[in-house]
Amino acid sequence: QVQLVESGGGSVQSGGSLRLSCAADEYTYSTFCMAWFRQAPGKEREKVVTLDAYGTSNYADSVKGRFTISRDNAKHILYLQMDSLKSEDTAMYYCAADGPPGGSRSCFKGKVQFTYSGRGTEVTVSS
């Protein structure tokens, strides 16, 4: 059973920064397609960024240049560094994973279906 545990959410003023973390087991972390999604109240879920096992990332246009995905290979933690936060970034942020790689479970640019998701961590940006 794949378990993803997010942390690091909180409240911050516009222009501030937060770093989200997603802890996963070693196999998931090193082989699965990983992603961050977000969902604001009353809005549809939005994919923020995906990261494949080779380190290739794809960002949503809304966060390019402000958010950075990275990983700590020793701790099996996926990070989302969020800088220059805006009020429209307010949402519940979810870590997601899909795999093992193959067919529709592989990472690709337009991928939106992920089998596994954490419970989320809330981010509130006040203007």
N, C-alpha and C positions, 0 to 999 in steps of 0.2 A: 504494500500500500504506500503510495507516494504521499508524503506529508510536506507541506510548505507552510512555513511560519513567518509571517511578516512582523516587522516592528519598526519603530522610528517615526511614526506619524506624530502630529501635534499641531499646535496653532502658531502661526508666524505672521508677521506683517508683510505687506506687499514689498517686494524687492529682497526679501530674506531668503534663507536657504534651509533645506532639510535634507537629511540622508535617510532613505528607507533601506531596510535590510530584509532579505528573504533567506531563511535557513532551509537547506534541503539535505537529503541523504547523499552520500558520495556518488552513487550510481546515477541518480537523477541529475545531480548537479553537473556531472562530467559528460553526460551523453545526450540528455534531452534538450529539446528546443525550449528555451526559457523566455518569459515575457513579463512585462508589467502592463496591467490594464488599470483603468480608473472608471468610476461611475459617479457622476454628480447627481444630486437629488433631482428627480424628474427628467433625467436625461438617459440616453442609451449608453451602454458600456463602450468605452473607447480604448483601443489599443495604444499604448504609449510607446513601447519599444519592444523589439524581440532581439534575442541573442542566441546564436547557435553555438555548438560545441567548439567551433573553430575560432570563435571570437568575432564573427561578423554580426553587426548590429544594424537594425533599421528603426528609425525614429519616426514618429508622427510629425507632420509639419508643424503642429502647434507647439511642440516642445524642442524642436531642433535648435541647437545652440545654447539651450538653457539646462537641459537634463543630460546626464551622462550615466550610462549603465557600466558597471564594472563587476569584477568578481574577485573573491579571496579564495584561491585554490586550496590553501591549507585548512581553512575553516568551512569550506563548502557554503559560502554565503554569497548571494547575489546582492549588489547594491544598486540603488538608484539615487544619484546625487542630483538634487533639484535646486537650481540657482535662479535668481531673478524671478522669484515666484510672483504670480499674479492672482487676483481674486478668482479668475476663471479656472485656476488649477485646483480649487477647492473640490474635493471628491474623496470617495473611499478608494484606496489604491490596493490592488490585488496582484500578488505574484502568481504566475501560471506556468505550467509545464506540459509538454506533450512528448510522447515517445513510447518505446524506443524508436529511434529514427528509421524511417522507411515509409514510402508512400505519403499519404496525407498527414502522417505524424511527424514528418521532417519539417525543418524550418524553411520557409520561403517567404518572399516579401509580402504577399497578400494574405498570409495565414491569419485567420481569426478564430479558428476552432482549437481550443486547448482542452485536454481531457482533465487536467488537474488544476485546482486553484486553492489558494489559502483563504483564510477568513477575512483578510483585509486589515488595513490600518488607515485611520482617518487623517486627512490633511485639511486644515482650514487656513485659508489665507485671507487676512483682513486688510482692507484698503485704508 
